[in-house]
Amino acid sequence: MALDLPLNRLHEFVGRDLGSSDWVLITQDRINEFARVTGDHQWMHVDIERATRERGGTIAHGLLIASLLPLMSEQIASVSCYSGGYSYGFDKLRFTHPVRCGQRVRLQQTLASVEARQGGQVVTLKCVVEIDGETRPALVADYLALYFP
C-alpha cells in the first residue's frame, strides 16, 4: 500500500526514502507499443534480428522508462489533502544504463524538497529506476510536481 503524504505535512518527509515500487517487466510488446505511439522506430528498439546481431538484443527507449515513473510512483506514495496539482517537469533526467528487453525495473524514490511557489507547493522527488541484476540504474531524475491546498 502506498504511503499517504498529506500536503500540509510534506516537510516532515523531506530527505526520507519513500520506498520502492514493484518490479515492472520490460517486454518487446511494451517497447513496440511505445514505438508505435511515439513514432520512434529506431532499429535498436524494434528490429529484433538486427539488435540481437549488433547489440545482443533490443533495448527499451529511455523515454519509455521515464514514462513508467507515474505508474511506479503511485505504488510508493501519494500526496493527499490538496485541491489540485500537476506535473511540473524535471530539473534533471539522465539515462544512465540501457534496459534490455526481458529485464525488470523498479523505482526507488526519495522526497528531496518542498518549496512554496505560485500559491502551492513544489515537491521534488529524487527518482532512481533500478534494473534487476544490474549495479547501475537505468534512470536518475529529479521530478517536480506542483500541488495546491
N, CA, C and O atoms as a GROMACS GRO file, in nm:
protein
  596
    1MET      N    1   0.084  -0.118   0.000
    1MET     CA    2   0.000   0.000   0.000
    1MET      C    3   0.089   0.125   0.000
    1MET      O    4   0.190   0.131   0.070
    2ALA      N    5   0.049   0.222  -0.079
    2ALA     CA    6   0.126   0.344  -0.093
    2ALA      C    7   0.122   0.427   0.035
    2ALA      O    8   0.021   0.432   0.106
    3LEU      N    9   0.233   0.492   0.063
    3LEU     CA   10   0.245   0.582   0.176
    3LEU      C   11   0.161   0.707   0.149
    3LEU      O   12   0.168   0.763   0.040
    4ASP      N   13   0.081   0.750   0.248
    4ASP     CA   14  -0.001   0.870   0.235
    4ASP      C   15   0.079   0.989   0.285
    4ASP      O   16   0.129   0.989   0.397
    5LEU      N   17   0.092   1.092   0.199
    5LEU     CA   18   0.167   1.212   0.233
    5LEU      C   19   0.073   1.332   0.228
    5LEU      O   20   0.053   1.390   0.121
    6PRO      N   21   0.015   1.372   0.341
    6PRO     CA   22  -0.071   1.491   0.340
    6PRO      C   23   0.010   1.615   0.302
    6PRO      O   24   0.120   1.636   0.351
    7LEU      N   25  -0.047   1.697   0.214
    7LEU     CA   26   0.024   1.815   0.163
    7LEU      C   27   0.075   1.904   0.276
    7LEU      O   28   0.187   1.954   0.269
    8ASN      N   29  -0.006   1.924   0.379
    8ASN     CA   30   0.034   2.014   0.487
    8ASN      C   31   0.142   1.955   0.578
    8ASN      O   32   0.191   2.024   0.668
    9ARG      N   33   0.180   1.829   0.557
    9ARG     CA   34   0.284   1.766   0.639
    9ARG      C   35   0.403   1.718   0.555
    9ARG      O   36   0.490   1.648   0.606
   10LEU      N   37   0.407   1.757   0.428
   10LEU     CA   38   0.513   1.708   0.340
   10LEU      C   39   0.652   1.741   0.392
   10LEU      O   40   0.745   1.661   0.376
   11HIS      N   41   0.668   1.857   0.453
   11HIS     CA   42   0.801   1.898   0.503
   11HIS      C   43   0.858   1.796   0.601
   11HIS      O   44   0.980   1.786   0.615
   12GLU      N   45   0.773   1.720   0.670
   12GLU     CA   46   0.819   1.618   0.764
   12GLU      C   47   0.887   1.500   0.695
   12GLU      O   48   0.960   1.424   0.758
   13PHE      N   49   0.863   1.487   0.565
   13PHE     CA   50   0.916   1.373   0.491
   13PHE      C   51   1.038   1.408   0.405
   13PHE      O   52   1.094   1.320   0.338
   14VAL      N   53   1.080   1.534   0.406
   14VAL     CA   54   1.195   1.576   0.324
   14VAL      C   55   1.319   1.498   0.367
   14VAL      O   56   1.350   1.486   0.486
   15GLY      N   57   1.389   1.445   0.268
   15GLY     CA   58   1.509   1.366   0.293
   15GLY      C   59   1.480   1.219   0.319
   15GLY      O   60   1.573   1.139   0.334
   16ARG      N   61   1.355   1.184   0.326
   16ARG     CA   62   1.317   1.047   0.361
   16ARG      C   63   1.308   0.958   0.237
   16ARG      O   64   1.255   0.998   0.133
   17ASP      N   65   1.361   0.838   0.250
   17ASP     CA   66   1.346   0.735   0.148
   17ASP      C   67   1.201   0.688   0.155
   17ASP      O   68   1.157   0.637   0.258
   18LEU      N   69   1.127   0.705   0.048
   18LEU     CA   70   0.985   0.670   0.048
   18LEU      C   71   0.961   0.523   0.015
   18LEU      O   72   0.853   0.470   0.041
   19GLY      N   73   1.062   0.457  -0.041
   19GLY     CA   74   1.048   0.315  -0.071
   19GLY      C   75   1.066   0.284  -0.217
   19GLY      O   76   1.111   0.366  -0.296
   20SER      N   77   1.030   0.161  -0.252
   20SER     CA   78   1.046   0.109  -0.387
   20SER      C   79   0.912   0.060  -0.441
   20SER      O   80   0.825   0.016  -0.366
   21SER      N   81   0.899   0.068  -0.572
   21SER     CA   82   0.781   0.013  -0.639
   21SER      C   83   0.799  -0.137  -0.660
   21SER      O   84   0.903  -0.195  -0.628
   22ASP      N   85   0.696  -0.197  -0.715
   22ASP     CA   86   0.706  -0.335  -0.762
   22ASP      C   87   0.793  -0.335  -0.888
   22ASP      O   88   0.813  -0.232  -0.951
   23TRP      N   89   0.842  -0.452  -0.921
   23TRP     CA   90   0.919  -0.467  -1.045
   23TRP      C   91   0.824  -0.463  -1.164
   23TRP      O   92   0.713  -0.514  -1.158
   24VAL      N   93   0.869  -0.400  -1.273
   24VAL     CA   94   0.794  -0.394  -1.399
   24VAL      C   95   0.878  -0.462  -1.506
   24VAL      O   96   0.993  -0.425  -1.529
   25LEU      N   97   0.819  -0.561  -1.572
   25LEU     CA   98   0.888  -0.633  -1.679
   25LEU      C   99   0.881  -0.552  -1.808
   25LEU      O  100   0.774  -0.507  -1.848
   26ILE      N  101   0.995  -0.535  -1.872
   26ILE     CA  102   1.002  -0.464  -2.000
   26ILE      C  103   0.999  -0.568  -2.111
   26ILE      O  104   1.097  -0.637  -2.136
   27THR      N  105   0.884  -0.577  -2.176
   27THR     CA  106   0.864  -0.676  -2.282
   27THR      C  107   0.882  -0.611  -2.419
   27THR      O  108   0.879  -0.489  -2.432
   28GLN      N  109   0.900  -0.695  -2.520
   28GLN     CA  110   0.909  -0.643  -2.656
   28GLN      C  111   0.777  -0.581  -2.698
   28GLN      O  112   0.775  -0.481  -2.771
   29ASP      N  113   0.666  -0.637  -2.653
   29ASP     CA  114   0.535  -0.578  -2.684
   29ASP      C  115   0.525  -0.436  -2.629
   29ASP      O  116   0.473  -0.348  -2.697
   30ARG      N  117   0.574  -0.413  -2.508
   30ARG     CA  118   0.570  -0.279  -2.447
   30ARG      C  119   0.660  -0.184  -2.527
   30ARG      O  120   0.621  -0.070  -2.553
   31ILE      N  121   0.778  -0.231  -2.565
   31ILE     CA  122   0.870  -0.150  -2.645
   31ILE      C  123   0.807  -0.115  -2.780
   31ILE      O  124   0.811   0.000  -2.824
   32ASN      N  125   0.749  -0.215  -2.846
   32ASN     CA  126   0.687  -0.193  -2.977
   32ASN      C  127   0.569  -0.095  -2.968
   32ASN      O  128   0.554  -0.009  -3.054
   33GLU      N  129   0.488  -0.108  -2.865
   33GLU     CA  130   0.374  -0.019  -2.848
   33GLU      C  131   0.420   0.124  -2.824
   33GLU      O  132   0.362   0.219  -2.876
   34PHE      N  133   0.526   0.140  -2.744
   34PHE     CA  134   0.582   0.274  -2.722
   34PHE      C  135   0.633   0.332  -2.854
   34PHE      O  136   0.612   0.450  -2.882
   35ALA      N  137   0.700   0.250  -2.934
   35ALA     CA  138   0.749   0.295  -3.064
   35ALA      C  139   0.632   0.337  -3.153
   35ALA      O  140   0.640   0.438  -3.222
   36ARG      N  141   0.525   0.260  -3.151
   36ARG     CA  142   0.408   0.292  -3.233
   36ARG      C  143   0.347   0.426  -3.191
   36ARG      O  144   0.314   0.509  -3.276
   37VAL      N  145   0.331   0.445  -3.062
   37VAL     CA  146   0.267   0.566  -3.011
   37VAL      C  147   0.353   0.690  -3.035
   37VAL      O  148   0.300   0.796  -3.068
   38THR      N  149   0.484   0.677  -3.019
   38THR     CA  150   0.572   0.794  -3.030
   38THR      C  151   0.630   0.814  -3.169
   38THR      O  152   0.680   0.922  -3.201
   39GLY      N  153   0.623   0.711  -3.253
   39GLY     CA  154   0.683   0.720  -3.386
   39GLY      C  155   0.833   0.697  -3.385
   39GLY      O  156   0.899   0.718  -3.487
   40ASP      N  157   0.889   0.655  -3.273
   40ASP     CA  158   1.033   0.630  -3.261
   40ASP      C  159   1.059   0.482  -3.288
   40ASP      O  160   1.055   0.399  -3.198
   41HIS      N  161   1.085   0.451  -3.415
   41HIS     CA  162   1.106   0.312  -3.457
   41HIS      C  163   1.253   0.281  -3.481
   41HIS      O  164   1.287   0.200  -3.567
   42GLN      N  165   1.341   0.345  -3.405
   42GLN     CA  166   1.485   0.323  -3.419
   42GLN      C  167   1.514   0.174  -3.405
   42GLN      O  168   1.458   0.107  -3.318
   43TRP      N  169   1.600   0.122  -3.491
   43TRP     CA  170   1.622  -0.022  -3.502
   43TRP      C  171   1.661  -0.089  -3.371
   43TRP      O  172   1.621  -0.203  -3.347
   44MET      N  173   1.737  -0.022  -3.286
   44MET     CA  174   1.782  -0.088  -3.162
   44MET      C  175   1.667  -0.121  -3.068
   44MET      O  176   1.682  -0.199  -2.974
   45HIS      N  177   1.550  -0.059  -3.093
   45HIS     CA  178   1.433  -0.085  -3.012
   45HIS      C  179   1.341  -0.191  -3.074
   45HIS      O  180   1.285  -0.273  -3.002
   46VAL      N  181   1.326  -0.188  -3.206
   46VAL     CA  182   1.221  -0.268  -3.267
   46VAL      C  183   1.267  -0.375  -3.366
   46VAL      O  184   1.189  -0.465  -3.399
   47ASP      N  185   1.388  -0.367  -3.414
   47ASP     CA  186   1.438  -0.467  -3.510
   47ASP      C  187   1.512  -0.576  -3.430
   47ASP      O  188   1.632  -0.566  -3.406
   48ILE      N  189   1.438  -0.678  -3.392
   48ILE     CA  190   1.491  -0.782  -3.303
   48ILE      C  191   1.613  -0.850  -3.366
   48ILE      O  192   1.714  -0.872  -3.299
   49GLU      N  193   1.604  -0.884  -3.493
   49GLU     CA  194   1.713  -0.955  -3.560
   49GLU      C  195   1.842  -0.871  -3.562
   49GLU      O  196   1.948  -0.918  -3.522
   50ARG      N  197   1.831  -0.749  -3.609
   50ARG     CA  198   1.950  -0.662  -3.617
   50ARG      C  199   2.003  -0.629  -3.477
   50ARG      O  200   2.124  -0.634  -3.453
   51ALA      N  201   1.913  -0.594  -3.386
   51ALA     CA  202   1.957  -0.560  -3.249
   51ALA      C  203   2.025  -0.678  -3.182
   51ALA      O  204   2.123  -0.661  -3.109
   52THR      N  205   1.975  -0.797  -3.205
   52THR     CA  206   2.038  -0.917  -3.148
   52THR      C  207   2.176  -0.938  -3.208
   52THR      O  208   2.272  -0.970  -3.138
   53ARG      N  209   2.186  -0.921  -3.337
   53ARG     CA  210   2.314  -0.939  -3.406
   53ARG      C  211   2.416  -0.833  -3.364
   53ARG      O  212   2.533  -0.866  -3.340
   54GLU      N  213   2.373  -0.708  -3.354
   54GLU     CA  214   2.468  -0.599  -3.330
   54GLU      C  215   2.482  -0.557  -3.184
   54GLU      O  216   2.586  -0.504  -3.145
   55ARG      N  217   2.380  -0.580  -3.103
   55ARG     CA  218   2.381  -0.532  -2.964
   55ARG      C  219   2.344  -0.637  -2.861
   55ARG      O  220   2.340  -0.607  -2.741
   56GLY      N  221   2.316  -0.759  -2.904
   56GLY     CA  222   2.279  -0.863  -2.809
   56GLY      C  223   2.132  -0.862  -2.772
   56GLY      O  224   2.091  -0.934  -2.680
   57GLY      N  225   2.051  -0.783  -2.841
   57GLY     CA  226   1.907  -0.777  -2.818
   57GLY      C  227   1.857  -0.635  -2.820
   57GLY      O  228   1.935  -0.540  -2.821
   58THR      N  229   1.727  -0.621  -2.822
   58THR     CA  230   1.668  -0.488  -2.825
   58THR      C  231   1.677  -0.422  -2.688
   58THR      O  232   1.691  -0.490  -2.586
   59ILE      N  233   1.670  -0.289  -2.689
   59ILE     CA  234   1.668  -0.213  -2.564
   59ILE      C  235   1.546  -0.121  -2.565
   59ILE      O  236   1.497  -0.081  -2.671
   60ALA      N  237   1.500  -0.091  -2.447
   60ALA     CA  238   1.386  -0.002  -2.431
   60ALA      C  239   1.427   0.142  -2.459
   60ALA      O  240   1.541   0.180  -2.437
   61HIS      N  241   1.334   0.219  -2.508
   61HIS     CA  242   1.354   0.364  -2.523
   61HIS      C  243   1.375   0.423  -2.383
   61HIS      O  244   1.307   0.383  -2.288
   62GLY      N  245   1.467   0.516  -2.372
   62GLY     CA  246   1.484   0.583  -2.243
   62GLY      C  247   1.356   0.652  -2.199
   62GLY      O  248   1.320   0.649  -2.081
   63LEU      N  249   1.286   0.713  -2.294
   63LEU     CA  250   1.162   0.781  -2.260
   63LEU      C  251   1.051   0.684  -2.221
   63LEU      O  252   0.958   0.722  -2.149
   64LEU      N  253   1.058   0.560  -2.268
   64LEU     CA  254   0.964   0.458  -2.220
   64LEU      C  255   0.985   0.436  -2.071
   64LEU      O  256   0.889   0.431  -1.994
   65ILE      N  257   1.109   0.424  -2.030
   65ILE     CA  258   1.139   0.403  -1.887
   65ILE      C  259   1.092   0.526  -1.808
   65ILE      O  260   1.034   0.511  -1.701
   66ALA      N  261   1.116   0.646  -1.859
   66ALA     CA  262   1.070   0.767  -1.791
   66ALA      C  263   0.918   0.771  -1.783
   66ALA      O  264   0.862   0.818  -1.684
   67SER      N  265   0.851   0.722  -1.887
   67SER     CA  266   0.705   0.725  -1.888
   67SER      C  267   0.644   0.632  -1.785
   67SER      O  268   0.525   0.643  -1.753
   68LEU      N  269   0.722   0.540  -1.733
   68LEU     CA  270   0.673   0.447  -1.630
   68LEU      C  271   0.678   0.507  -1.489
   68LEU      O  272   0.627   0.448  -1.394
   69LEU      N  273   0.740   0.626  -1.475
   69LEU     CA  274   0.753   0.687  -1.343
   69LEU      C  275   0.618   0.705  -1.273
   69LEU      O  276   0.608   0.670  -1.155
   70PRO      N  277   0.513   0.757  -1.338
   70PRO     CA  278   0.385   0.769  -1.266
   70PRO      C  279   0.329   0.635  -1.219
   70PRO      O  280   0.279   0.625  -1.107
   71LEU      N  281   0.335   0.534  -1.304
   71LEU     CA  282   0.287   0.401  -1.268
   71LEU      C  283   0.359   0.348  -1.143
   71LEU      O  284   0.295   0.300  -1.049
   72MET      N  285   0.490   0.359  -1.143
   72MET     CA  286   0.568   0.306  -1.032
   72MET      C  287   0.556   0.397  -0.910
   72MET      O  288   0.551   0.348  -0.797
   73SER      N  289   0.552   0.527  -0.931
   73SER     CA  290   0.544   0.622  -0.820
   73SER      C  291   0.418   0.604  -0.738
   73SER      O  292   0.422   0.614  -0.615
   74GLU      N  293   0.305   0.579  -0.803
   74GLU     CA  294   0.179   0.565  -0.730
   74GLU      C  295   0.179   0.442  -0.639
   74GLU      O  296   0.098   0.434  -0.546
   75GLN      N  297   0.267   0.348  -0.663
   75GLN     CA  298   0.280   0.231  -0.575
   75GLN      C  299   0.358   0.265  -0.448
   75GLN      O  300   0.347   0.194  -0.348
   76ILE      N  301   0.435   0.373  -0.452
   76ILE     CA  302   0.522   0.410  -0.339
   76ILE      C  303   0.454   0.507  -0.245
   76ILE      O  304   0.444   0.481  -0.125
   77ALA      N  305   0.408   0.619  -0.298
   77ALA     CA  306   0.350   0.724  -0.213
   77ALA      C  307   0.256   0.810  -0.295
   77ALA      O  308   0.269   0.821  -0.417
   78SER      N  309   0.160   0.871  -0.225
   78SER     CA  310   0.071   0.965  -0.293
   78SER      C  311   0.044   1.082  -0.200
   78SER      O  312   0.025   1.066  -0.079
   79VAL      N  313   0.042   1.200  -0.260
   79VAL     CA  314   0.010   1.321  -0.184
   79VAL      C  315  -0.141   1.328  -0.168
   79VAL      O  316  -0.216   1.299  -0.261
   80SER      N  317  -0.185   1.366  -0.050
   80SER     CA  318  -0.328   1.380  -0.022
   80SER      C  319  -0.357   1.519   0.035
   80SER      O  320  -0.265   1.596   0.062
   81CYS      N  321  -0.483   1.548   0.052
   81CYS     CA  322  -0.529   1.674   0.113
   81CYS      C  323  -0.489   1.795   0.030
   81CYS      O  324  -0.434   1.892   0.083
   82TYR      N  325  -0.515   1.790  -0.099
   82TYR     CA  326  -0.489   1.904  -0.187
   82TYR      C  327  -0.608   1.922  -0.281
   82TYR      O  328  -0.685   1.828  -0.303
   83SER      N  329  -0.622   2.042  -0.335
   83SER     CA  330  -0.735   2.070  -0.423
   83SER      C  331  -0.702   2.051  -0.570
   83SER      O  332  -0.792   2.029  -0.651
   84GLY      N  333  -0.577   2.060  -0.605
   84GLY     CA  334  -0.535   2.041  -0.743
   84GLY      C  335  -0.385   2.032  -0.754
   84GLY      O  336  -0.312   2.074  -0.664
   85GLY      N  337  -0.339   1.976  -0.863
   85GLY     CA  338  -0.196   1.964  -0.883
   85GLY      C  339  -0.166   1.912  -1.022
   85GLY      O  340  -0.254   1.861  -1.091
   86TYR      N  341  -0.040   1.926  -1.060
   86TYR     CA  342   0.001   1.875  -1.189
   86TYR      C  343   0.151   1.855  -1.193
   86TYR      O  344   0.225   1.903  -1.107
   87SER      N  345   0.193   1.783  -1.295
   87SER     CA  346   0.335   1.761  -1.317
   87SER      C  347   0.400   1.895  -1.351
   87SER      O  348   0.347   1.971  -1.432
   88TYR      N  349   0.513   1.923  -1.289
   88TYR     CA  350   0.583   2.049  -1.309
   88TYR      C  351   0.711   2.030  -1.390
   88TYR      O  352   0.777   2.128  -1.426
   89GLY      N  353   0.746   1.904  -1.420
   89GLY     CA  354   0.861   1.878  -1.506
   89GLY      C  355   0.978   1.813  -1.434
   89GLY      O  356   0.962   1.753  -1.327
   90PHE      N  357   1.094   1.825  -1.494
   90PHE     CA  358   1.216   1.766  -1.442
   90PHE      C  359   1.324   1.872  -1.431
   90PHE      O  360   1.339   1.956  -1.521
   91ASP      N  361   1.400   1.869  -1.322
   91ASP     CA  362   1.520   1.950  -1.312
   91ASP      C  363   1.639   1.871  -1.363
   91ASP      O  364   1.740   1.929  -1.404
   92LYS      N  365   1.629   1.741  -1.360
   92LYS     CA  366   1.738   1.654  -1.404
   92LYS      C  367   1.675   1.523  -1.451
   92LYS      O  368   1.586   1.469  -1.386
   93LEU      N  369   1.722   1.475  -1.563
   93LEU     CA  370   1.678   1.345  -1.614
   93LEU      C  371   1.793   1.286  -1.694
   93LEU      O  372   1.833   1.342  -1.796
   94ARG      N  373   1.846   1.175  -1.647
   94ARG     CA  374   1.959   1.110  -1.714
   94ARG      C  375   1.929   0.962  -1.732
   94ARG      O  376   1.880   0.895  -1.641
   95PHE      N  377   1.960   0.912  -1.851
   95PHE     CA  378   1.950   0.770  -1.880
   95PHE      C  379   2.090   0.713  -1.863
   95PHE      O  380   2.177   0.736  -1.947
   96THR      N  381   2.113   0.640  -1.755
   96THR     CA  382   2.248   0.601  -1.717
   96THR      C  383   2.287   0.458  -1.755
   96THR      O  384   2.404   0.421  -1.748
   97HIS      N  385   2.189   0.377  -1.795
   97HIS     CA  386   2.218   0.240  -1.836
   97HIS      C  387   2.101   0.188  -1.919
   97HIS      O  388   1.986   0.208  -1.881
   98PRO      N  389   2.129   0.122  -2.032
   98PRO     CA  390   2.018   0.071  -2.114
   98PRO      C  391   1.942  -0.042  -2.044
   98PRO      O  392   1.998  -0.118  -1.965
   99VAL      N  393   1.815  -0.052  -2.076
   99VAL     CA  394   1.730  -0.160  -2.025
   99VAL      C  395   1.700  -0.252  -2.142
   99VAL      O  396   1.639  -0.211  -2.241
  100ARG      N  397   1.743  -0.375  -2.130
  100ARG     CA  398   1.721  -0.473  -2.236
  100ARG      C  399   1.582  -0.534  -2.224
  100ARG      O  400   1.525  -0.545  -2.116
  101CYS      N  401   1.530  -0.571  -2.339
  101CYS     CA  402   1.404  -0.644  -2.341
  101CYS      C  403   1.416  -0.766  -2.250
  101CYS      O  404   1.515  -0.839  -2.257
  102GLY      N  405   1.316  -0.787  -2.166
  102GLY     CA  406   1.316  -0.901  -2.074
  102GLY      C  407   1.366  -0.866  -1.935
  102GLY      O  408   1.352  -0.947  -1.843
  103GLN      N  409   1.423  -0.748  -1.918
  103GLN     CA  410   1.468  -0.708  -1.784
  103GLN      C  411   1.352  -0.645  -1.707
  103GLN      O  412   1.252  -0.603  -1.764
  104ARG      N  413   1.370  -0.639  -1.576
  104ARG     CA  414   1.271  -0.575  -1.488
  104ARG      C  415   1.331  -0.449  -1.429
  104ARG      O  416   1.450  -0.442  -1.401
  105VAL      N  417   1.244  -0.350  -1.410
  105VAL     CA  418   1.286  -0.223  -1.349
  105VAL      C  419   1.192  -0.192  -1.233
  105VAL      O  420   1.078  -0.238  -1.228
  106ARG      N  421   1.244  -0.112  -1.139
  106ARG     CA  422   1.160  -0.061  -1.031
  106ARG      C  423   1.212   0.077  -0.991
  106ARG      O  424   1.327   0.112  -1.015
  107LEU      N  425   1.123   0.152  -0.929
  107LEU     CA  426   1.153   0.289  -0.888
  107LEU      C  427   1.186   0.294  -0.740
  107LEU      O  428   1.115   0.237  -0.657
  108GLN      N  429   1.295   0.363  -0.707
  108GLN     CA  430   1.331   0.397  -0.570
  108GLN      C  431   1.314   0.547  -0.560
  108GLN      O  432   1.366   0.621  -0.644
  109GLN      N  433   1.240   0.594  -0.458
  109GLN     CA  434   1.206   0.735  -0.454
  109GLN      C  435   1.234   0.796  -0.318
  109GLN      O  436   1.212   0.734  -0.213
  110THR      N  437   1.284   0.921  -0.321
  110THR     CA  438   1.312   1.000  -0.202
  110THR      C  439   1.248   1.138  -0.218
  110THR      O  440   1.254   1.197  -0.326
  111LEU      N  441   1.186   1.188  -0.112
  111LEU     CA  442   1.132   1.324  -0.116
  111LEU      C  443   1.248   1.419  -0.090
  111LEU      O  444   1.300   1.426   0.021
  112ALA      N  445   1.288   1.493  -0.194
  112ALA     CA  446   1.407   1.578  -0.186
  112ALA      C  447   1.378   1.715  -0.126
  112ALA      O  448   1.455   1.765  -0.045
  113SER      N  449   1.265   1.776  -0.166
  113SER     CA  450   1.236   1.910  -0.116
  113SER      C  451   1.090   1.944  -0.136
  113SER      O  452   1.019   1.883  -0.216
  114VAL      N  453   1.046   2.045  -0.059
  114VAL     CA  454   0.912   2.103  -0.072
  114VAL      C  455   0.932   2.253  -0.063
  114VAL      O  456   0.987   2.303   0.035
  115GLU      N  457   0.886   2.327  -0.165
  115GLU     CA  458   0.904   2.472  -0.168
  115GLU      C  459   0.773   2.540  -0.204
  115GLU      O  460   0.700   2.494  -0.292
  116ALA      N  461   0.743   2.649  -0.135
  116ALA     CA  462   0.625   2.729  -0.169
  116ALA      C  463   0.649   2.797  -0.303
  116ALA      O  464   0.754   2.856  -0.326
  117ARG      N  465   0.549   2.788  -0.393
  117ARG     CA  466   0.560   2.853  -0.523
  117ARG      C  467   0.422   2.866  -0.585
  117ARG      O  468   0.344   2.771  -0.584
  118GLN      N  469   0.392   2.982  -0.639
  118GLN     CA  470   0.269   3.008  -0.714
  118GLN      C  471   0.144   2.972  -0.633
  118GLN      O  472   0.045   2.924  -0.689
  119GLY      N  473   0.147   2.996  -0.503
  119GLY     CA  474   0.033   2.966  -0.418
  119GLY      C  475   0.018   2.820  -0.380
  119GLY      O  476  -0.080   2.781  -0.318
  120GLY      N  477   0.116   2.741  -0.418
  120GLY     CA  478   0.112   2.598  -0.387
  120GLY      C  479   0.245   2.550  -0.334
  120GLY      O  480   0.326   2.628  -0.283
  121GLN      N  481   0.267   2.422  -0.346
  121GLN     CA  482   0.391   2.359  -0.301
  121GLN      C  483   0.452   2.281  -0.417
  121GLN      O  484   0.387   2.194  -0.476
  122VAL      N  485   0.578   2.312  -0.450
  122VAL     CA  486   0.651   2.233  -0.548
  122VAL      C  487   0.725   2.123  -0.473
  122VAL      O  488   0.807   2.149  -0.386
  123VAL      N  489   0.693   2.002  -0.510
  123VAL     CA  490   0.750   1.884  -0.448
  123VAL      C  491   0.853   1.825  -0.545
  123VAL      O  492   0.822   1.798  -0.661
  124THR      N  493   0.976   1.806  -0.497
  124THR     CA  494   1.080   1.744  -0.580
  124THR      C  495   1.108   1.604  -0.527
  124THR      O  496   1.139   1.585  -0.410
  125LEU      N  497   1.096   1.507  -0.617
  125LEU     CA  498   1.121   1.367  -0.585
  125LEU      C  499   1.247   1.321  -0.658
  125LEU      O  500   1.257   1.335  -0.779
  126LYS      N  501   1.341   1.267  -0.583
  126LYS     CA  502   1.459   1.204  -0.643
  126LYS      C  503   1.415   1.064  -0.684
  126LYS      O  504   1.370   0.984  -0.602
  127CYS      N  505   1.429   1.035  -0.812
  127CYS     CA  506   1.386   0.908  -0.867
  127CYS      C  507   1.506   0.831  -0.921
  127CYS      O  508   1.587   0.886  -0.996
  128VAL      N  509   1.517   0.707  -0.882
  128VAL     CA  510   1.620   0.619  -0.935
  128VAL      C  511   1.549   0.493  -0.982
  128VAL      O  512   1.486   0.422  -0.904
  129VAL      N  513   1.559   0.465  -1.112
  129VAL     CA  514   1.499   0.343  -1.166
  129VAL      C  515   1.608   0.237  -1.173
  129VAL      O  516   1.702   0.247  -1.251
  130GLU      N  517   1.591   0.136  -1.089
  130GLU     CA  518   1.687   0.026  -1.081
  130GLU      C  519   1.653  -0.080  -1.186
  130GLU      O  520   1.538  -0.096  -1.226
  131ILE      N  521   1.756  -0.151  -1.229
  131ILE     CA  522   1.741  -0.264  -1.320
  131ILE      C  523   1.776  -0.390  -1.242
  131ILE      O  524   1.884  -0.397  -1.183
  132ASP      N  525   1.688  -0.487  -1.241
  132ASP     CA  526   1.712  -0.612  -1.169
  132ASP      C  527   1.840  -0.677  -1.223
  132ASP      O  528   1.852  -0.703  -1.343
  133GLY      N  529   1.934  -0.702  -1.134
  133GLY     CA  530   2.058  -0.768  -1.171
  133GLY      C  531   2.170  -0.677  -1.219
  133GLY      O  532   2.279  -0.724  -1.250
  134GLU      N  533   2.145  -0.546  -1.226
  134GLU     CA  534   2.247  -0.450  -1.269
  134GLU      C  535   2.287  -0.361  -1.152
  134GLU      O  536   2.206  -0.332  -1.064
  135THR      N  537   2.411  -0.318  -1.151
  135THR     CA  538   2.456  -0.228  -1.044
  135THR      C  539   2.423  -0.083  -1.076
  135THR      O  540   2.398  -0.004  -0.984
  136ARG      N  541   2.423  -0.046  -1.203
  136ARG     CA  542   2.391   0.092  -1.242
  136ARG      C  543   2.242   0.105  -1.269
  136ARG      O  544   2.180   0.014  -1.324
  137PRO      N  545   2.184   0.217  -1.231
  137PRO     CA  546   2.042   0.237  -1.257
  137PRO      C  547   2.017   0.269  -1.404
  137PRO      O  548   2.108   0.310  -1.477
  138ALA      N  549   1.894   0.251  -1.446
  138ALA     CA  550   1.853   0.286  -1.582
  138ALA      C  551   1.835   0.435  -1.597
  138ALA      O  552   1.864   0.492  -1.703
  139LEU      N  553   1.788   0.499  -1.491
  139LEU     CA  554   1.749   0.639  -1.498
  139LEU      C  555   1.764   0.702  -1.361
  139LEU      O  556   1.736   0.639  -1.259
  140VAL      N  557   1.809   0.826  -1.359
  140VAL     CA  558   1.805   0.908  -1.238
  140VAL      C  559   1.738   1.039  -1.278
  140VAL      O  560   1.766   1.094  -1.384
  141ALA      N  561   1.652   1.089  -1.192
  141ALA     CA  562   1.577   1.209  -1.225
  141ALA      C  563   1.534   1.284  -1.100
  141ALA      O  564   1.511   1.224  -0.995
  142ASP      N  565   1.523   1.414  -1.113
  142ASP     CA  566   1.458   1.499  -1.013
  142ASP      C  567   1.325   1.540  -1.076
  142ASP      O  568   1.321   1.624  -1.166
  143TYR      N  569   1.219   1.480  -1.027
  143TYR     CA  570   1.085   1.504  -1.080
  143TYR      C  571   1.011   1.602  -0.991
  143TYR      O  572   1.014   1.590  -0.869
  144LEU      N  573   0.945   1.700  -1.053
  144LEU     CA  574   0.873   1.803  -0.976
  144LEU      C  575   0.723   1.795  -1.004
  144LEU      O  576   0.680   1.772  -1.116
  145ALA      N  577   0.647   1.816  -0.898
  145ALA     CA  578   0.502   1.826  -0.908
  145ALA      C  579   0.458   1.948  -0.828
  145ALA      O  580   0.517   1.979  -0.724
  146LEU      N  581   0.355   2.016  -0.875
  146LEU     CA  582   0.302   2.134  -0.808
  146LEU      C  583   0.163   2.102  -0.754
  146LEU      O  584   0.075   2.061  -0.830
  147TYR      N  585   0.145   2.119  -0.623
  147TYR     CA  586   0.017   2.092  -0.557
  147TYR      C  587  -0.038   2.218  -0.494
  147TYR      O  588   0.037   2.302  -0.443
  148PHE      N  589  -0.170   2.232  -0.499
  148PHE     CA  590  -0.237   2.348  -0.439
  148PHE      C  591  -0.325   2.301  -0.324
  148PHE      O  592  -0.396   2.202  -0.336
  149PRO      N  593  -0.320   2.374  -0.209
  149PRO     CA  594  -0.401   2.334  -0.094
  149PRO      C  595  -0.550   2.353  -0.120
  149PRO      O  596  -0.632   2.323  -0.033
   0.00000   0.00000   0.00000
